[in-house]
Amino acid sequence: MSTEDVIELDGIVLEVLVGGMYRVRLQDMDLEITAYAAGKMKKFNIKIIPGDIVTVQLNSYEPTKWRIVFRKINKDT
């Protein structure tokens, strides 16, 4: 998968679902999606909790699967 085939958007995690899935609200649009954590996030045991701001990627070949690739650090909490 090349970087040209990927759409990246920012969102806020609303809730943690079963099976390693997350419900995310996209910031640019008023749209709720389900996403899963990328392999590197699982490998390095990065925790994602509700309220976190994350970057999600959408592959143009599989438009129903979103992937969380980055968790932004909140300085105020």
C-alpha positions as CSV (number, residue, x, y, z in Angstrom):
1,M,0.0,0.0,0.0
2,S,1.6,3.3,-1.1
3,T,1.0,6.6,0.6
4,E,-0.7,7.9,-2.5
5,D,-3.6,5.5,-2.0
6,V,-4.3,6.5,1.5
7,I,-6.6,9.2,2.9
8,E,-5.7,10.5,6.4
9,L,-8.1,12.3,8.7
10,D,-8.2,13.3,12.4
11,G,-10.9,12.2,14.8
12,I,-11.8,11.8,18.4
13,V,-12.3,8.3,20.0
14,L,-15.9,8.0,21.3
15,E,-15.9,4.5,22.7
16,V,-13.9,1.3,22.8
17,L,-15.8,-1.6,21.2
18,V,-15.1,-5.4,21.6
19,G,-12.6,-7.1,19.4
20,G,-10.1,-4.2,19.4
21,M,-12.4,-1.9,17.5
22,Y,-13.1,1.8,18.3
23,R,-15.9,4.2,17.4
24,V,-14.3,7.4,16.1
25,R,-16.0,10.7,15.2
26,L,-14.1,12.5,12.3
27,Q,-13.3,16.1,13.1
28,D,-13.7,17.5,9.6
29,M,-17.1,15.9,9.0
30,D,-19.8,14.9,11.3
31,L,-19.3,11.2,10.6
32,E,-18.9,8.3,13.0
33,I,-16.8,5.4,11.9
34,T,-15.4,2.2,13.3
35,A,-11.6,1.7,13.2
36,Y,-9.0,-0.7,14.5
37,A,-5.5,0.0,15.8
38,A,-2.6,-0.5,13.4
39,G,0.0,-3.2,13.9
40,K,2.7,-1.0,15.3
41,M,0.2,0.4,17.9
42,K,-0.6,-3.1,19.0
43,K,3.1,-4.2,19.0
44,F,4.2,-1.3,21.2
45,N,1.1,-1.6,23.4
46,I,-0.2,1.9,22.9
47,K,-3.4,2.4,24.8
48,I,-6.3,4.2,23.2
49,I,-9.0,5.6,25.5
50,P,-12.2,7.6,24.8
51,G,-11.4,11.3,24.3
52,D,-8.1,10.7,22.5
53,I,-7.4,12.5,19.3
54,V,-6.2,10.1,16.7
55,T,-5.2,10.0,13.0
56,V,-7.1,7.4,10.9
57,Q,-6.3,6.2,7.5
58,L,-8.7,4.9,4.8
59,N,-7.4,2.7,2.1
60,S,-8.9,3.5,-1.3
61,Y,-9.1,-0.3,-2.1
62,E,-11.1,-1.2,1.0
63,P,-13.4,1.8,1.9
64,T,-15.0,0.1,4.9
65,K,-11.9,-0.5,7.0
66,W,-10.3,2.5,8.8
67,R,-7.1,2.1,10.7
68,I,-5.8,4.2,13.6
69,V,-2.2,5.0,12.9
70,F,-1.3,7.8,15.4
71,R,-2.5,8.9,18.8
72,K,-1.9,12.6,19.6
73,I,-0.8,13.4,23.2
74,N,-3.1,15.7,25.1
75,K,-1.1,18.2,27.1
76,D,-4.1,19.4,29.2
77,T,-4.8,16.1,30.9
